[in-house]
């Protein structure tokens, strides 16, 4: 990826294709905004939104790496050669690696949420390009909108200040047009999520994040009815399959136990936030939807249980393992 053309370089002729990195990235963003703001987003719109948005992300993130040092866009910077860089003849780093280098080397703050959305986008683009993509349209739409919003801010904050004055002014005008469309898309998404939040407010203590669209819209406790995300409408035949997708997506690394309420092996212990308490790590059953603010693991049978709040001291044993004290023993002498 060559560096942006300086103001001293001659302008291209009428029959030349000339898209310096930042201008190229903004042009991709413009087409993405067009596809997402059509009012009736079709599968074809989403297809090209994913392809062009991933192209924009790669171009713009790596353009910022080039500002730091041209070798950073190489897959292996240790093998970087200037002539290969200028010819564009090299294997470049992945989007995920570009984010890591921007954070660690350029000291740019990129939040976990946009980084996650960018990683999901890259995965979808690869599947779409090579194998075909099957995904819920609302999930694609909301992820694309989040990445688009992030990239517009990224260009404004990180790329425009380093451009020559004339190029920066032209890019800023193009970016303003994209930003106007993004505001419309974001407003639509915000309104939809607010409406959904109102609909689910009575179920907030059993609503968790969907592993597909990342929205607080997966209501637990619908068994035996299939689980259904109220935002992207992804469904799972049962709670076990939904849990498996959480682990596959890297969203959970937790202890799963038998639920004290429904006895199913679907209680995630002290690891799940709910819409009612998003920042907490609660014990929630993915089958019956019961939220246990306090849960413990029995030291004997290792099953989860809810300690009796009236006990004078915590024994570490569930009621089944505690048992009744033998005749002649004082309560608690048996270890409970």
N, C-alpha and C positions, 0 to 999 in steps of 0.2 A: 504494500500500500504506500505509494509515494506520498511525500509531504505535500501540503497545500501549496498551490502555485503562488509565488511571491508577486507583489505588485509590479516588479520590474520585468517579469517574464512577458513575452508577447502574447497577445490574445490569440485564441485559436481561430483558424480559418472557418469559413461558412460550412465546409463539408467535414469538419472534425467533430468527434464526440468528445466533449470536455466536461467531466463532472468531478471536480476536486472532492475529496472525502466528505467535508461538512455539507457542501451543496448537494452531493449525492445522497447523503443520509437524510437531509431535510426533504428532498424530493420523494424518497421512499415514505417518509412520515406523512407527506401530503396525500399520497395515494392511499395510505392506510386510513387516514381520517375520512377520505371520500367514501371508502368502502364501509366504514362503521357508522357514518352519519346519514346514510341513505334513507333512514326511517323504517325501511323494511329490509333488514339485513338478511341476505340469502346465503345458503351454503357456499355459493361461489364467492360472494363478498368476503366471507370469513376465511375461505381458502387463501385468497390473495392478501387479505389482511395479515394472516400468519406468515406467509412467505415474505412479503415486503417488510413487515415489522422486524422479523429476524434479520433480514438483510440490513435494515437500518441500524439495529442494535450492534451488529458486528462492525459495520463501518464506523459508527460514531464512537463506540467504546475504544476501538483500536486507534481511531484518530487522536483520542486523548492520550493513549499510550505513546504514540509517535511524538507528541509534544514533550513527553517526559524523556524518551529516547527511542529512536527508530528500532533498535534491536529487540525491544520488549514485545513487538508483535510477532516475532518468530516463535514457532512451537517450542524450540530449544534456543534461547538467546545465546547460548554458548557457541552455536554454529553460525551465528549471524554474519553475513557478509554484505557490505554496502552495495556492491554492484547487483547482487541478487535482490536486495530490497528495492532498489530503484527500478529494476526490471519487473518487479512483482512476481518473481520466480522463486517462491518459497512456500513452505507449509506454515500457516499462521496458527496462533493459539486459539483455543476454544473460547466461547463466550464466558464460561465459568472461570477459566484461567485468566481471562482479561479482567474480570471483576476482581479476582484475588490480587492481581498485580496493581490494579488501580488503588485498591485498599492498602496494600502492604508497602508499595513502592512510591506511588504518587500521593499517598495519604489523603485519598478522596473518600468521603463518607458515603457509602452506599448501604442503605438499610437492608435488613434481612428480608423484608416483604418484597421490595422490587427485585432483589437478587433471586428470590424464589420464583417470582413471576417470570423473570428472564430465563431461568433454568427450565421451567415448564414450557415456555415458548420455544426454546431451542429443541426440546424433545419432540414437541408437536411438529415442528418444521421438518425434522429428520424423518419422522414417520410419514408425514404428508408427502415429502419429496421422494421417498424410496419405497414405501410400503402402502401408502394410503392411510388416511386418518379417519377414525370414527370416534367422535367425542361430542358431548352435549353442547349444542350451539351456545346457550347462555354462558357456559363455563369458558368457552373460547372467547366469547365477546367480552366478558368481564376481565379476563387475563390480558387480552389485547389492549383494552382501555387503560388498565393499570400501567402496562409497559409504555404505552404511548404517552401517558401523562408524565411518567418518569423521564423519558428520553427528551421531551420538550424542555423540561427544566434542566436536564443535564447539558443539552446543547447551549442553552442560555447562560448557565453558570460556569461551565467548564471549557467550552470550545470557542464561543464568540470572542471572549476577551483577547485571545491569542491571534486572531485573524487581523490582516491589514484592514485599515479603516473602511475602505470601499467595499471589500468583500464582507466585512462584518455587518455593514449597513444593509447590503443586499440580502444576506442570510437572515438578519433580524426581521426584515420585512416579510420574507417567506415564512419564517417561524411564527410570526404574529398571526398570519392567516391560518396556519395549522392550529395554533393555540386557541383561536376562536372556535374552531370546529371541536377541539378536544373538550372545551368547556361545555358545549352542548351534549356531547357524549357522556361526560362525567356527571352532568346534572341529571341526565336520564337514569344513569346507574344509581346515583345517590337517591333519587326519588323512589326508584324501584326497591332498593334495599330498605329505605325508611318505611315504605308501605309493608314490606315483608316483616320488618321488625315489629310493627304494630300488630300484625296478624299472629305473630308467634309469642307475644309478650307473656301470655299465660302459661306458655310451655318453656320459658327461658331456662328453668333449672334442669331441663332434660334435652336441651338443644345444644349440639356441639358443632364444630367446624366440619364442613364437608371435605373429604380428602381429595375431591376432584376440582371443585371451584374455590375452595378455601373460605367460603362464606359461612356465617353462623346460621345455618339453615337446615341442618340434619336433625330432625326430631326423633329421639329414641323412644322406645316403649310402645312401638306399634305392632309388635309380634302378636299373632303370626302373619299380619299383613306385611308385605315387603317394605323395607326401609326406603324412604324417598326423600332426596334433598329438595326442599321447597324452592330453591333458587334455580339450580341447573337441571333438576328432575332426573338425576342419575338414581337408579334404583338398585337395590341389592335384595336377593331372595330371602336372606336372613341376616341376623346380626353378626354371625361368625364370619361371613364373607366380607361384610363391611369392615370388621376389625382387621381382617387379613390385609385389606387394601391400605389401612392406616399404617400397618407395619411395613408393607412394601414401599409405601411412599416416604418412609422415614419420619412419619409424624408422631410415632409412638415408640418408646423403648421402655416398656413398663411391665410390671407383674400383672398377669391375668389370673383371676381366681374364680371359684364358684361364688355366685351371688347369694348372700344370705336371704334375699327376698324371693327370688324365683328359682334358685338352685342351678341356673345355667352357668356354664364356664365362660362368662362374658363380662365379669366385673374387672374393670381396669382400675388398679389400686393407686391412688394418690398421683395421678398423672394427667388428668383431663380437666381443662377449663370448660365452663358452660357459658351460654349467652348471659346468664345471670351473674356469673363470676368468671370472666374470661381470663384473668391473670392468675387465678388460683389453680392448685393441683388437687383436684378432688377425686373421689372414688365413685365412678359412675358405671352402672350396668348398661351395656349396649343392647340387652334384650328387653328388660322391663323398664329401663329408663330411670330407675331410682338413683337419686344422688345422695350418697352417704358422706356428709361433711366430715365425719370421723369414722375411719375403718382401721382395723388392725389385722395382722396375720397371726393366727394361732401358733404358738411355739411348739405345739405337739403335732397336730394334724396338718398344719401349714395352710388351712383354709382361712378365708377372710371372715371376719365377724365384726359386729358393732358392739363395742364395750358398753356395759351398763353404766350410765352416768351416775347412778346412785351407789355404785360400789365405793367402799372406803379406799381401796387401793386397787391398782391394775395388776392382775395376775399374769397376763400374757396368754391365757388359755380361753378358748371358746367355751360355751355352755356345754357342748357335747363332751369335750375333753375334761372339763372341770368336774362334772358329776356332783352328786349329793355327798356331803361328808358322812363318813362311816359313823355308826351308832357310838355315842360316847365321845366323839370328837367335837371340838368347838368349830363353829363355822370359820372357814379360812385355814384350818389345820391341814386340809388336804391340798393346800396350795392354791386355793381359789378364794 
